[in-house]
Amino acid sequence: MHIEQFYDTGLAHASYAILSNNEVVFIDPARNPSPYLAFARENHAKILGVIETHPHADFVSSHLEIHKKTGAPIYASRLVGAAYPHHTFDDGDVLSFGNISLKAINTPGHSPDSICVLVLDEEGQENALFTGDTLFVGDVGRPDLRENAGSLQAKAEALAKSMYHSLRNKIAILPKNVIVYPAHGPGSLCGKNMGQDLHSTIGRELEENHALQEMDEERFVKLLTTDQPFVPKYFNYDVALNRVGAENFDTGMAHIIRLEEAEIVEMDILQIDVRSAEKYRLGHFPQAINIPNGNKFETWLGSIVSPGESFYLICDEDEQAKAVMEKLAKIGYETQCKGYLIASSGNKLSDVFDLTSFKENPNQFIIIDIRNEGEVKEGKLFKESINIPLPRLRESVHLIPDEKPIVVHCAGGYRSAIGSSIIAHSVKVPVYDLSTAVNEFIK
């Protein structure tokens, strides 16, 4: 038996191939099926199935496309209410192939329809556990994403109670040497305290995971429902899309078309400039928002732009446009893109920031802190700053006073580039991006 992990750093998403005797099963595959199909070809393996541990909120799965291209059946809990062809896979169900078996374990908590997948090796021993979003390294799945999404919905407190019992009655009882393979790593918004490692063991998690320490149900529920990260706008949309199954990746990518500036006739459509903050400041289209193509681009775009909202991309070159479109497809937003332009310099310059003047007279500016509430709880960088987290900024920009120039900051400079570009379209005073200079104010 061989287990291969596929890891996407942008969404901190881990998916898996389980190979035994030239037969393979995939678990929680990402939107682009190519790496999984290539793995099967390279190992001369027949694809026996695709298992979905739950309808994912943070990425779009390729389970349906792999089924359509290979005929491999899809396995998911009956509680999903899946609208795609599938076999139910719940407590006691076993999928055997090669010399191993996969056993379903219903583990409600992150979602009502979550399962874990237990591997029984060639000797019938419990070897590994694919935990989806139930158990992570150092953390467990948040319970607040299914209050308004999926065929089966539940309040966060009820799901937290379910998680308490799933962890203690179904997972903690497994042998301590069982390897834990989660669906996410550090940086994912599906939990709040994930460790840096991408796999673990039951024994290690029993010793080190804060959610698995001895506590009663009431304390656990409070722990799990407090201080969770923000929820991006696209999460509910992806749950619904994954219940149905997305169109083929290549079909989605066919939406990418290059336009000329004169072709943009619908000027009320949102413009997303994916160039670096430095290039954006040197010249951009007047109504363009700057979301630089960084490691977390898809998360921030899906936090700022609503599902169904149309937009154009403004890029440096064709290759950048292709790379960005692939990121859009990962969260199911590729059909919302109406095309891309290769940027000239643009005709609007960003306001030039005088850092020395700001240091000497900070009271002469309105300071907008766009960090998340959890970050601000640890302390403000500027006493009189106004906190509006970036995911809520577009909807709240009208609340920002504009009797003084505005300075926008985050924790490192990436988000402030986005935030300052959003605010600049709605006020008449200069708007400045503190950018990486914020580090000079961090004690």
N, C-alpha and C positions, 0 to 999 in steps of 0.2 A: 504493500500500500504506500502511496505517495500523496501528500497533501501540498498543493501549490496555493500560495496566497497572492492575490492580485491587489495592489494597494494604490489608491488614488489620493495623493496628498491634498489636492484642492478641496475635496469634500471629506477628507479623512475617512474614506470608505474602503473597507476590506471585503473582498469576495473570494471565493475558493473553488478549486477543482480537487476532487477526491478520485484518485486513479488506482484501479486494481485490476490486474490481468487484462490490460488493454480495453478496459471499460471505465467510463468517467461520468461523474455526476457533478454538476455545478451548483453552488449555493450563493444566492443573492447577487447575481451578475449585474454589472454596470450597464449603462445604455448602449455602448458600442460593443457588439458581440465579437468583434474580430479577435481580440486576445484569447477568448475562450475557444473559438473555432480553430484558431491556429494551434493552441495547446493540444487539442484533440488530434489534429493532423500530425503534428510533430511526434506524438506518442502513439500514432496508429491506433487510436482509441475510438471506440463507438460511444456516442453520447447516450447514456441510459436515462437521463432525466435532469430537470432543473428544479431546485427546491427554493421556495420563497419563505423566509422565516416570518414575514408579515408584510402588509402593504407599506412600503417605505415612504416616509415623508420628505426626506432630504435628497433623494435622487430618483431618477427613472430607471427601472430595470429593463433588461433585454430578454426577460424570460419568454415572452410571447414570440419575439423574433427568432430566438433559438429553436423554439418549438416549430415554428412555421418552416424554417430552413432545414431542419434535421428530422422532424417527426418525433423528437424526444418529448416525452410527457412532462407536464408541469405538476409539481406537488405543492399543495398549500393546505392550511387548515380549512375545514368546512366553515369555520366562523368568519372567514374573509368574505364570503359571499362573492367569490370571484366570478367575473363575467367572461373570462377566457376559458378555453378547454383545459380541464385539470383533473387530477386525482386528489381526493381528500387525503390528508396526512395528519393524523391526530394521535393522541395517547394510544400506545400499543401497536400502531401501524409500523410495519417494517418494510424497508426496501433493500433487497439483497442483490449484490452484483459482485463479479470477481470472486474474491475470497472473503468479503466483508459484508456487513449489514449496517444499515442506517435506521435508527429508531426514533420516532417522533415523540416529543415530550411537550405537552401544552403548558406554556408558561406565561399566562396573562400578567400584565403589569405595565410594560411600556405601551402595549396596546391590548385590547381584549382578545385578539386573534394571533398573538405571538406564539411561536413554537421554538424550541431548541432541537438540535439534531445530534443524537448520540451515536458515535461510531463504535461498533463492535468489531474488533480486528480479526485477523486470520485464525486466532485461537479462541475467539468468542469473548475476549476480554474488553471491558469498557476502556476505550483508548483516548477518545477526543470528544469534545462537545462544541458544536457550532451554535453560539449563543445569540446570534442576531443582535437585537438591541436590548436584550434582557440583561445580560451581564457583560460588563467591559472590564478592562484591566484597571482596577482601582475605583470603579464606579458601577452604577447600574443605569438602565434606561429611564429617561424622564417619563412621568405618567400623564403629562398635560397636553399631549398632541392629538388626542382622539375625542375631545369634547364636541367637536363640530365636523368630524371627518370620518369617512369609512361607513360601511354598511352597519357596523356595530360600534356604537359610540358609548362613552362612559366618562364620568367626571374624574378629575385628577385624583381626588381623595379615594374614590372607589378603586381606581386602578393601582394606587399606591398600596392599598390594603391587599390587593391581589398579588402585587409584586412581593410583598412581605412573605406571603405563604409560598409563592412559586420558588423563591430563593431558598427558603428554609426547608421546605418539604419535598422539593424535587431536584434541586441543584446541589445544595450543601451535603446531601446524603451520598453523593457519588464518591468514588475513590479519590483520594487526594492527588494521585498522580495523573488523573485525567487532564489532558491539555485543553485549555480554553481558547477558542478562536472566535473573537467577537467581530461584529460587522463594522465597528468604528474604532478609531484611535484618537489621539490627542488633537484637539481643535474642532472636533465634531460638536454640533449643537444638539445632539441627541442625548447628551449627558453634561455634567458640570465639573467633574473632578477626575477625568481620565488620566491614567499614567502614560508614560512615554512608550512602553513596550507594546508590541502588536499581538502578543499572545501571552498566556500565563498558564497556571494550573489551578485546579480547585483548591488545593492546599494553600497555595500562596494567597489566593483571594480570601480564603477564610481567615488568614492571619492579617492581611494588610488592607483589604477593601473596607472602607468606612461603613458601607451599607450592610456588610455581613457581620459586623460586630454585635455582641449581645445587647439587645434592647427590646422593649416591648413594641407592640404594633403601633400604639399612639405616637411614640417617639420616632419610629421609623417613618410614619406618614408625614410628620412634621419635617423631618430631614429631607424627604424626597419632594415635598411640595414647596420648599422654600429656596429662593435664590437660584432658580433655574434660568438659563440663558434666554434671550429674546427668541421669539418665534418668527422666522422669515415669512413674508407674504406667500411664498410659493408652496409652503409645506402642505396645507390642506389640498391644494391642487394636485400635488404629486401623489398623495394617498389615493385620490379618486382616479387618477390616470393609471396608477399601478394596479388597481382593482380591475380595470378594463384591459390594460395592456397597451403599450405605446406602438405607434407605427414604426416601421423599420427605420433603423438609424440612417441609412443612405437616402431614404425617402425624405426624412427630415432635413438632411443636409442639402438636399436639392433646392431648398428654399433660399439658399444663399445666392444672391444676384448682385452684380456690381452695377452701381448707378452713377450717373453724372449729376453734378450739382443742380443742373437745370431740370432734372427729372423729379426733384423733390417738390412736388406741387402742394402736398398736404402739410403745410408748414406748422400746423397745430400738432402734428405727431411728434412724440418725444424723440430727441436726438441724444444718443449715447456716444461720447467721444472716449475711445478706449486707449488713446495714446497716453504716454507718461504725463504726469502733472507738469513737468518742466516744459514739454512741448505744448501742452494745452495753454499754459500761461503766456507763451510767446505768440499765440494766435489761434483763435477757434471761432466756430460759427456762433453767432450771438446767443442762440437758445440751447446750445449743447450743454449737457451735464457731463462732467468728467468722471468716469469710473475706470481708472487705469487697469490694464490687463495684468493683474497680479495673481498670486497664488490662490487667493480667495475671491476672485472676480465673480464667479457664478453665485456664491453665497450673497455677496453684497448687491449684485444686480437683482437677485430674487428677493431681496429684503426691501429694495427701493421701488422696483417696478412690479406692478400688480399682475397676476395672471390675466391674460386676455388683452393687456395693454400693448398697443402697437408701438414700434420704435424703429429708427434707423441706427445703423452703426457708422461711426466715423473712425477710420483706421489709418495706420501708416502705410500698409501694403497688403497685397492679396493674401500672403501667407498668414499675416496677423488676423485678417478677417476669417480665414478658415479655422485657425486655432480658437478664436473666440466663438465661432458658430458651434464648434464641437463642445465647448463649455456650456453654451446655451442649451444644446440638446441634452446634456446631462441632467438638467432640471426641467426639461420639457418646454423650454421657451423659444425653440428655434422657429416655430411657425409665427411667432409674434414679430419677428424681425422682417421688415419689409424691404431689406436690401442694405448694401453698405456703400460708402463713398471712400475713396482714397483722399485724405486731407491735403489741401494746399495749406498755406499758413493760416487761413481764416482771416477775418477782418476785425476781430475784437481781441484786444489785449486784456489780460487780467490786471487788476490794480497792483502796483508795485509796493511791497511791504517794507516799511522802515522799521526794522527790529529795534534799533537803538531808541527811536522815539517811543516805541511801545514799552520798552523796559523803563524808560524814564518817566512816562506818563500813562500808566495802564488805565487810570481812571478816565482817560479821554476816549476810551473805546468800549463798545459793548462786546463782551467776551462770551462766545457760545461754545460750551463744552458738549461735544457730540458723542462722548463715551457712553457706554451702557450703564444702567443704574447700579449694577453690581460693582463696576469700577469706581463710580463716584462715591459709593459707600465707604471706600477705603480712604477717601479724602479728596477735596477739590485742589486743583493746582492754583486757581485764582479765586479768592474769597468771594468776589461779586459776580462770578460767572453764572450764566443761565444754562442749565442742563436740558438738552433736548436730544435723546439718543438718535443716532443716524437713521435707524429704520422708521422713525416717526417724523423725520424732519420735513419731508415734502408736505405732509398733511398739517404741520404745525408752524410752518415758516411765517404765516401771517401774525403769529403771536410775538414775533421778535421785534422789539423796539428799534426804530431806525433814526433816532435823533443824533446818533454818533456813528463814526465808522465802526465796522464790525470785524472782529478777529475770531476765527474758528480754529479750535484745536481738538485733537483726539489724544491718543497715547503714544503714537509713533510717527504720524504724518500721512499715512495712506488714506484713512477715513476723512481727514480734514480737507484733502483735495476734493473729495466727493462733496462733502458738506458745504464748503465755500462756494462751489460751482452751483449748487442747488439754491442757496440763499441769494446769490448775486442776481439771479433772474427776477427776484421778487421785491427787491428794495432799491432805493435810489441813492443810498450812501455807498461809499467804497466798502468792499468786502475783501478781507485778507485771509490767506491761508498761513497759519503759523508753521505748518509743515513739520519738518524734523527739528526745527528750533525749539519745539516743545521740550526736548530733552534737557535744555538749559534751565528749565524751571522745575524739573523733577528732583526732589531732594532725596 
